[in-house]
Amino acid sequence: MHACYATISIFILLISSTHSVNTRQPDPHLRAANQFLPPQNAARASLRMRPLVWDAKLARYAQSYANQRRYDCDLKHSNGPYGENIFWGSGSGWTPAQAAAAWVSERKWYAYWSNSCAQDQECGHYTQIVWNRTERIGCARVDCFRGRGVFMTCNYDPPGNFIGERPY
Ligand SMILES: *[C@@H]1O[C@H](CO)[C@@H](O)[C@H](O)[C@H]1NC(C)=O
């Protein structure tokens, strides 16, 4: 399987994974929150930053956009008013925790002193996650039609990744 992800400053990365999980629990939205949040709030906690709070309105926005993407599974942004990290993976096993962990793993490419990513690397998903002024998050995951893969999206409010500003 492979995956791509993009943040509001569009850039594509490939990662590999053989991990596959598919468990069923009663409330998919709550379960999604419980998977999307911990890796992202752990990244914030390691900077002594307050945690992102799950927001139902953002989660509805994310779900409604993810539902539109089910037909093509394209790694395209919604171009809405929020910060946005998106993820695409082939096959069906991708979990919210994997998407969140993939974004957070860009931490190694972010250089605070120059406020830039390592050359030819992407770190914008990470800087959105640790954007200090961002308070709320809502995310969604869909299995796309006709085996086109898995699409996931998280929206952030207030948005981050303002060019020329540091996340914290
Ligand atoms: C984040 O913002 C808060 C409130 O303005 C501030 O007290 C805190 O020091 C900031 N955290 C970081 C890591 O910059």
The ligand as a MOL file (V3000), in Angstrom:
LIG
                    3D

  0  0  0     0  0            999 V3000
M  V30 BEGIN CTAB
M  V30 COUNTS 14 14 0 0 0
M  V30 BEGIN ATOM
M  V30 1 C 1.1550 29.5370 23.1050 0
M  V30 2 O 0.3320 30.6500 23.3670 0
M  V30 3 C 0.1040 30.8450 24.7410 0
M  V30 4 C -0.9920 31.9120 24.8830 0
M  V30 5 O -0.6790 33.0280 24.1140 0
M  V30 6 C 1.4100 31.2190 25.4060 0
M  V30 7 O 1.2180 31.4630 26.7850 0
M  V30 8 C 2.3790 30.0550 25.2150 0
M  V30 9 O 3.6430 30.4060 25.7290 0
M  V30 10 C 2.5120 29.7050 23.7550 0
M  V30 11 N 3.2590 28.4380 23.6470 0
M  V30 12 C 4.3440 28.3160 22.8890 0
M  V30 13 C 4.9890 26.9900 22.8740 0
M  V30 14 O 4.8080 29.2380 22.2540 0
M  V30 END ATOM
M  V30 BEGIN BOND
M  V30 1 1 1 2
M  V30 2 1 1 10
M  V30 3 1 2 3
M  V30 4 1 3 4
M  V30 5 1 3 6
M  V30 6 1 4 5
M  V30 7 1 6 7
M  V30 8 1 6 8
M  V30 9 1 8 9
M  V30 10 1 8 10
M  V30 11 1 10 11
M  V30 12 1 11 12
M  V30 13 1 12 13
M  V30 14 2 12 14
M  V30 END BOND
M  V30 END CTAB
M  END
